[in-house]
Amino acid sequence: MAKELRGVLTALPTPFTADDQIDAGLMQKVVDRNIDAGVDALVVGGGTGEYTSLTNAERRQIFEIVVEHTAGRVPVVAHTGSLTTREAVDLSRAAEATGADALMLITPFYEPLTETEISRYVETVAGSVSVPIMLYNNPGVTGVNLGAEGIARFGREIDNIEYVKDSSHDWEQALRLIHHHRDDIKLIMGWDSFSFGALTEGAAGIMAGAANVVPNEIVAVVRAIREGDLNRALENWLRVFPAIDAMMAVPFTQAVKAGLRLQGLDIGSPRSPLADLEPDAEASLEAALDLLNH
């Protein structure tokens, strides 16, 4: 029976050693940090996980590390989107065989696809596995916005497409998904700073890279909303928002790694050509975290 995805889904980073290899031990520590804080699910190999800089073998490797170490404590979502349908199918089957509870699927990027090409890609990949699929709509990366109605159509017409992570930064689109298409597909908000609004409007959950850095604080917001205590939820949100805002104001993948280091867990630098945050940007993030921690 498929595990429901709801609440806080943490978009995990990928730790690297000094010689640019995947650091399994540090990845396990990041997993434990999140689960110990009470997050509801983990997402491995997404944008925050620098998947575009990983080989397919490395992507399979991190699926295995996270699924094995999580050991059923929370659901694991593996991101298997790729530039070609064949690669996406291969990665999806590998993730399912590893034991991932659900898959996340971004559409190919660089060449903007037609609606027909996107439909064929999604249908083929979803049809190759039996686990639930979460579409990943991120037009800033792919060059194509699937749109609320298009997203809902996939949910209606393909049995195992159950969720969408929407990172379009389009609040009106999020509202249409929540209020007009909730019976077709469940929204997982993919823009960290929209988390509070999306959850109070009725989104199924949030996918937050910031939850790696401030997991307890984000979980506190979601639990208060779940319990119907909106005053406490807002109080918690106002407390954590400056830290989230500081992360969103700088390159985000780098901010997650810098934030973890500032919080006492150094998981290494991003893989080249990405570089560590500039000193001024890291100082701004450090100030926001200091304010939260005191």
C-alpha positions as a printed NumPy array, in Angstrom:
array([[  0.   ,   0.   ,   0.   ],
       [  1.424,   3.385,  -1.024],
       [  2.41 ,   5.756,   1.756],
       [  0.691,   9.131,   1.658],
       [  2.919,  12.131,   1.081],
       [  1.966,  15.106,   3.214],
       [  3.408,  17.719,   5.535],
       [  7.133,  18.486,   5.325],
       [  9.093,  16.79 ,   2.543],
       [ 12.771,  17.671,   2.779],
       [ 14.679,  18.103,  -0.485],
       [ 17.998,  16.549,   0.483],
       [ 21.396,  17.908,  -0.599],
       [ 24.12 ,  15.586,  -1.845],
       [ 27.257,  15.663,   0.322],
       [ 30.623,  15.404,  -1.395],
       [ 34.049,  14.509,  -0.031],
       [ 37.101,  16.7  ,  -0.541],
       [ 37.938,  14.67 ,  -3.663],
       [ 34.419,  15.166,  -5.087],
       [ 32.948,  11.752,  -4.311],
       [ 29.533,  11.143,  -2.742],
       [ 29.913,  10.964,   1.033],
       [ 27.541,   8.229,   2.2  ],
       [ 28.24 ,   8.815,   5.891],
       [ 27.362,  12.493,   5.712],
       [ 24.255,  11.757,   3.669],
       [ 23.138,   9.391,   6.418],
       [ 23.673,  12.185,   8.969],
       [ 21.521,  14.567,   6.928],
       [ 18.807,  11.903,   6.749],
       [ 18.9  ,  11.397,  10.519],
       [ 18.893,  15.143,  11.194],
       [ 15.671,  15.509,   9.251],
       [ 13.915,  12.424,  10.574],
       [ 14.866,  13.235,  14.173],
       [ 13.269,  16.668,  13.708],
       [  9.999,  15.076,  12.603],
       [  9.843,  15.693,   8.849],
       [  7.252,  13.605,   7.021],
       [  9.248,  12.447,   3.974],
       [ 12.607,  12.769,   2.231],
       [ 13.305,  13.607,  -1.403],
       [ 16.598,  12.409,  -2.848],
       [ 18.282,  13.519,  -6.041],
       [ 16.334,  16.676,  -6.828],
       [ 17.616,  20.123,  -7.692],
       [ 18.835,  20.775,  -4.15 ],
       [ 20.626,  17.436,  -4.48 ],
       [ 22.536,  18.73 ,  -7.542],
       [ 21.224,  15.927,  -9.736],
       [ 22.323,  17.639, -12.952],
       [ 25.955,  17.252, -11.844],
       [ 25.578,  13.538, -11.018],
       [ 26.115,  10.582, -13.294],
       [ 23.257,   8.099, -13.561],
       [ 25.336,   5.668, -11.514],
       [ 25.716,   8.288,  -8.794],
       [ 21.985,   8.98 ,  -8.851],
       [ 21.317,   5.281,  -8.284],
       [ 23.923,   5.331,  -5.516],
       [ 22.202,   8.084,  -3.554],
       [ 18.808,   6.407,  -3.995],
       [ 20.279,   3.303,  -2.372],
       [ 21.995,   5.211,   0.437],
       [ 18.888,   7.129,   1.44 ],
       [ 16.372,   4.299,   1.095],
       [ 18.566,   1.85 ,   3.003],
       [ 19.405,   4.268,   5.823],
       [ 15.878,   5.629,   6.156],
       [ 14.733,   2.026,   6.632],
       [ 11.048,   2.833,   6.366],
       [ 11.023,   5.527,   9.048],
       [  9.484,   7.989,   6.576],
       [  8.629,   7.727,   2.874],
       [ 11.427,   8.348,   0.384],
       [ 10.784,  10.072,  -2.945],
       [ 13.448,   9.609,  -5.628],
       [ 13.787,  12.163,  -8.386],
       [ 14.246,  10.31 , -11.678],
       [ 13.618,  12.939, -14.347],
       [ 16.171,  13.027, -17.142],
       [ 16.926,  14.516, -20.544],
       [ 15.725,  11.419, -22.358],
       [ 12.747,   9.149, -21.867],
       [ 14.963,   6.054, -21.865],
       [ 17.171,   7.357, -19.064],
       [ 14.155,   8.451, -17.019],
       [ 12.599,   4.999, -17.398],
       [ 15.848,   3.275, -16.384],
       [ 16.296,   5.511, -13.341],
       [ 12.641,   5.134, -12.35 ],
       [ 12.807,   1.349, -12.493],
       [ 16.054,   1.378, -10.523],
       [ 14.577,   3.646,  -7.837],
       [ 11.474,   1.476,  -7.562],
       [ 13.631,  -1.657,  -7.261],
       [ 15.694,   0.04 ,  -4.555],
       [ 12.545,   0.582,  -2.503],
       [ 11.651,   4.234,  -3.093],
       [  8.061,   4.889,  -2.044],
       [  7.379,   7.397,  -4.832],
       [  9.147,   9.052,  -7.734],
       [  9.464,  12.7  ,  -8.734],
       [  9.599,  13.454, -12.444],
       [ 10.748,  16.69 , -14.032],
       [ 10.287,  17.15 , -17.766],
       [ 13.431,  17.326, -19.923],
       [ 15.045,  20.739, -20.139],
       [ 17.188,  22.747, -22.575],
       [ 14.942,  22.003, -25.566],
       [ 11.441,  23.354, -24.783],
       [  9.068,  20.462, -25.457],
       [  5.662,  20.578, -27.089],
       [  2.594,  19.464, -25.179],
       [  2.539,  16.232, -27.165],
       [  6.195,  15.508, -26.403],
       [  5.711,  16.177, -22.702],
       [  2.632,  13.95 , -22.598],
       [  4.445,  11.095, -24.312],
       [  7.402,  11.396, -21.928],
       [  5.255,  11.485, -18.783],
       [  2.978,   8.651, -19.909],
       [  5.899,   6.411, -20.847],
       [  7.823,   6.92 , -17.62 ],
       [  4.757,   6.631, -15.38 ],
       [  3.73 ,   3.483, -17.213],
       [  7.1  ,   1.857, -16.569],
       [  6.622,   1.69 , -12.779],
       [  3.843,   1.028, -10.287],
       [  4.764,   3.433,  -7.47 ],
       [  3.144,   6.881,  -7.185],
       [  4.534,   9.674,  -9.329],
       [  4.973,  13.317,  -8.385],
       [  5.266,  15.633, -11.371],
       [  7.877,  18.339, -10.919],
       [  6.805,  21.585, -12.538],
       [  9.728,  24.009, -12.614],
       [  9.438,  26.276, -15.665],
       [ 12.417,  28.369, -14.62 ],
       [ 14.541,  25.292, -15.337],
       [ 12.636,  23.522, -18.113],
       [ 11.377,  26.536, -20.041],
       [  7.849,  25.092, -20.048],
       [  5.099,  25.647, -17.467],
       [  2.751,  22.666, -17.363],
       [ -0.104,  24.877, -16.1  ],
       [ -2.754,  23.993, -13.53 ],
       [ -5.149,  22.474, -16.045],
       [ -2.418,  20.466, -17.77 ],
       [ -1.132,  19.176, -14.441],
       [ -4.65 ,  18.198, -13.382],
       [ -5.181,  16.338, -16.656],
       [ -2.173,  14.129, -15.971],
       [ -3.587,  13.383, -12.532],
       [ -6.972,  12.438, -13.977],
       [ -5.713,  10.353, -16.871],
       [ -2.712,   8.465, -15.445],
       [ -3.481,   6.287, -12.443],
       [ -0.187,   6.553, -10.558],
       [  0.307,  10.309, -10.992],
       [ -0.9  ,  11.516,  -7.62 ],
       [  1.121,  14.636,  -6.759],
       [  2.755,  17.679,  -8.258],
       [  5.616,  19.676,  -6.853],
       [  4.949,  23.131,  -8.224],
       [  7.988,  25.411,  -8.254],
       [  6.55 ,  27.841, -10.771],
       [  6.567,  30.733,  -8.27 ],
       [  3.019,  31.366,  -9.499],
       [  0.722,  31.799,  -6.511],
       [ -2.417,  31.961,  -8.635],
       [ -1.5  ,  28.65 , -10.233],
       [ -1.005,  27.109,  -6.8  ],
       [ -4.435,  28.328,  -5.726],
       [ -6.047,  26.853,  -8.84 ],
       [ -4.423,  23.506,  -8.111],
       [ -5.587,  23.576,  -4.494],
       [ -9.117,  24.848,  -4.988],
       [-10.107,  23.6  ,  -8.434],
       [ -8.091,  20.42 ,  -8.905],
       [ -7.624,  18.873,  -5.473],
       [ -9.573,  15.783,  -6.594],
       [ -7.283,  15.357,  -9.608],
       [ -3.853,  15.838,  -8.045],
       [ -2.353,  16.839,  -4.687],
       [ -0.168,  19.928,  -4.495],
       [  3.225,  19.829,  -2.831],
       [  4.416,  23.44 ,  -2.727],
       [  7.937,  23.693,  -4.094],
       [  8.703,  27.324,  -3.257],
       [  9.93 ,  27.507,   0.334],
       [  8.747,  31.029,   1.072],
       [  5.174,  30.101,   0.033],
       [  4.995,  27.261,   2.55 ],
       [  2.757,  28.835,   5.168],
       [  0.27 ,  30.244,   2.682],
       [  0.072,  27.014,   0.696],
       [ -0.559,  24.864,   3.743],
       [ -3.216,  27.137,   5.188],
       [ -4.975,  27.178,   1.795],
       [ -5.038,  23.383,   1.744],
       [ -1.919,  22.084,  -0.014],
       [ -1.047,  18.495,   0.85 ],
       [  2.479,  19.442,   1.782],
       [  5.605,  21.439,   1.14 ],
       [  8.955,  20.413,  -0.283],
       [ 11.567,  22.516,   1.422],
       [ 15.31 ,  22.495,   0.976],
       [ 15.419,  24.899,   3.914],
       [ 14.162,  22.069,   6.117],
       [ 17.681,  20.63 ,   6.066],
       [ 18.905,  23.736,   7.853],
       [ 15.95 ,  24.585,  10.124],
       [ 13.969,  21.329,  10.316],
       [ 12.603,  21.698,  13.838],
       [ 11.265,  25.158,  13.138],
       [  9.546,  24.224,   9.873],
       [  8.073,  21.071,  11.416],
       [  6.692,  23.219,  14.25 ],
       [  4.826,  25.365,  11.727],
       [  3.318,  22.369,   9.954],
       [  2.307,  20.596,  13.15 ],
       [  0.538,  23.703,  14.431],
       [ -1.392,  24.008,  11.161],
       [ -2.256,  20.321,  11.285],
       [ -3.589,  20.768,  14.823],
       [ -5.692,  23.758,  13.787],
       [ -3.742,  26.265,  15.874],
       [ -3.183,  28.969,  13.28 ],
       [ -2.051,  31.557,  15.808],
       [  0.778,  29.308,  16.98 ],
       [  1.543,  28.361,  13.381],
       [  1.851,  32.002,  12.364],
       [  4.012,  32.789,  15.376],
       [  6.351,  29.938,  14.44 ],
       [  6.358,  30.992,  10.791],
       [  7.226,  34.59 ,  11.561],
       [ 10.122,  33.306,  13.627],
       [ 11.601,  31.048,  10.939],
       [ 10.749,  33.106,   7.851],
       [ 13.803,  35.439,   8.022],
       [ 16.093,  32.403,   7.799],
       [ 14.134,  30.978,   4.861],
       [ 14.082,  34.397,   3.198],
       [ 17.849,  34.728,   3.615],
       [ 18.346,  31.367,   1.912],
       [ 16.002,  32.27 ,  -0.934],
       [ 17.835,  35.557,  -1.521],
       [ 21.078,  33.821,  -2.525],
       [ 21.881,  30.796,  -4.725],
       [ 19.728,  28.181,  -3.027],
       [ 21.667,  24.937,  -3.391],
       [ 24.764,  26.658,  -2.084],
       [ 22.72 ,  28.214,   0.729],
       [ 21.565,  24.794,   1.943],
       [ 25.131,  23.563,   2.212],
       [ 26.32 ,  26.792,   3.826],
       [ 23.381,  26.735,   6.23 ],
       [ 24.121,  23.177,   7.311],
       [ 27.758,  24.086,   7.885],
       [ 26.725,  27.114,   9.948],
       [ 24.436,  24.837,  11.965],
       [ 27.301,  22.468,  12.72 ],
       [ 27.067,  19.854,   9.948],
       [ 29.621,  20.427,   7.189],
       [ 28.642,  18.342,   4.139],
       [ 31.201,  19.835,   1.786],
       [ 31.019,  22.226,  -1.113],
       [ 28.762,  22.091,  -4.16 ],
       [ 30.15 ,  20.25 ,  -7.161],
       [ 31.93 ,  22.463,  -9.699],
       [ 31.027,  24.636, -11.523],
       [ 28.877,  25.658,  -8.549],
       [ 30.919,  27.414,  -5.884],
       [ 30.412,  28.129,  -2.202],
       [ 28.461,  31.232,  -1.281],
       [ 30.276,  34.526,  -1.514],
       [ 31.363,  35.81 ,   1.928],
       [ 28.76 ,  38.594,   2.015],
       [ 25.943,  36.178,   1.187],
       [ 27.085,  33.698,   3.815],
       [ 27.334,  36.486,   6.382],
       [ 23.708,  37.473,   5.694],
       [ 22.591,  33.862,   6.117],
       [ 24.639,  33.498,   9.298],
       [ 23.017,  36.614,  10.763],
       [ 19.54 ,  35.257,  10.045],
       [ 20.365,  31.893,  11.611],
       [ 21.941,  33.564,  14.642],
       [ 18.751,  35.55 ,  15.155],
       [ 16.693,  32.363,  14.962],
       [ 18.987,  30.44 ,  17.292],
       [ 18.838,  33.144,  19.926]])
